[in-house]
Amino acid sequence: MEGNVRAMVLEQVRRPLRLVELPDPPAPPGQVVVKVEACGVCRTDLHVCDGDLSQPKLPLVPGHEIVGTVIATGEGAPGRLVGRKIGVPWLGHTCGHCEYCREGRENLCDEPGFTGYTIDGGFATHAVVEAGYAFELPDDTDPVATAPLLCAGLIGWRSLKMAGEGRTIGIYGFGAAAHILVQVCKHRGQSVYAFVRAGDEAGRKFALDLGAVWAGFSGERPPVPLDAAIIFAPAGELVPMALDIVRKGGTVVCGGIHMSDIPSMPYRLLWGERRVVSVANLTRNDGTEFFSIAKAAGVRCVTSVYALEHANDALDDLRAGRLTGAAVIVP
């Protein structure tokens, strides 16, 4: 590896990231060194940097939607990976022995490691990742177009699975995950009803252009009762709104890792065997399933590209709701 690693580092929450040079990383046992070609910017990165998620590793290199090429492998990692393109998601390690791991629910592991939170991530020229938690990608993979799939796509897919097989799906918060998921729903024959921030005409048009059959503002009622609703916006007040528009037996899925408090609400909104569930992390099997269906659906990501040293601008634009689709950092 030539030269030093350049990385945007979080040294203290609620402070801007700082561009630093780091020593060339070794490849520890079971791990690989990746030359980062693109790293998506996820709302979870924002929650880490803003202190909504407690106890991140500090100093920390954020970023958990990584696409890059393996340039070195540690002992025990497959040597054939050198020169191969891989994708690196949020779930970076599990213990393998807790009750959840033994039951095949590794997303609930008691001793997990998370890329860009407890493990240094991809806002850098290079990253070190555990080989067993990376996805091998085709050599002709477009790094920028693929990076958002590594979390926005995977969490969206897991949220859709938890929403069930209903034909009418509401989506609150039309950002990176939603703009991918509406394309998957369209492929599966499910109709999407999109909800955007009040007054966000550009977001409403974006949802319709991608295939939503209806788009309105949060608080509006869609023209039909919904089988399920998925909430990606970190706003707890959306839960009662969503319950109010799903039919009896319907499901409201909270798809984010952080959400403001859910306000008190009348029991009638939950009655009728409606249910509220949350999505926690992902499993490697989710990735296998999702990449297959994303290819079949012809998913295309709408992206805004930022240079590595402009990672703070990407976070600011996400925080202010100025993005359409997904932000991607290219070192």
Secondary structure as GFF3:
##gff-version 3
##sequence-region A 1 331
A	DSSP	beta_strand	5	9	.	.	.	ID=ss1
A	DSSP	beta_strand	18	22	.	.	.	ID=ss2
A	DSSP	beta_strand	31	41	.	.	.	ID=ss3
A	DSSP	alpha_helix	43	49	.	.	.	ID=ss4
A	DSSP	beta_strand	66	73	.	.	.	ID=ss5
A	DSSP	three_ten_helix	79	81	.	.	.	ID=ss6
A	DSSP	beta_strand	85	88	.	.	.	ID=ss7
A	DSSP	beta_strand	91	93	.	.	.	ID=ss8
A	DSSP	alpha_helix	99	102	.	.	.	ID=ss9
A	DSSP	three_ten_helix	106	108	.	.	.	ID=ss10
A	DSSP	beta_strand	113	114	.	.	.	ID=ss11
A	DSSP	beta_strand	126	130	.	.	.	ID=ss12
A	DSSP	three_ten_helix	131	133	.	.	.	ID=ss13
A	DSSP	beta_strand	135	136	.	.	.	ID=ss14
A	DSSP	alpha_helix	143	146	.	.	.	ID=ss15
A	DSSP	three_ten_helix	147	150	.	.	.	ID=ss16
A	DSSP	alpha_helix	152	163	.	.	.	ID=ss17
A	DSSP	beta_strand	168	172	.	.	.	ID=ss18
A	DSSP	alpha_helix	176	188	.	.	.	ID=ss19
A	DSSP	beta_strand	191	196	.	.	.	ID=ss20
A	DSSP	alpha_helix	201	210	.	.	.	ID=ss21
A	DSSP	beta_strand	214	217	.	.	.	ID=ss22
A	DSSP	beta_strand	226	231	.	.	.	ID=ss23
A	DSSP	alpha_helix	238	245	.	.	.	ID=ss24
A	DSSP	beta_strand	246	254	.	.	.	ID=ss25
A	DSSP	three_ten_helix	267	269	.	.	.	ID=ss26
A	DSSP	beta_strand	275	278	.	.	.	ID=ss27
A	DSSP	alpha_helix	284	297	.	.	.	ID=ss28
A	DSSP	beta_strand	303	307	.	.	.	ID=ss29
A	DSSP	three_ten_helix	308	310	.	.	.	ID=ss30
A	DSSP	alpha_helix	311	319	.	.	.	ID=ss31
A	DSSP	beta_strand	326	330	.	.	.	ID=ss32
###
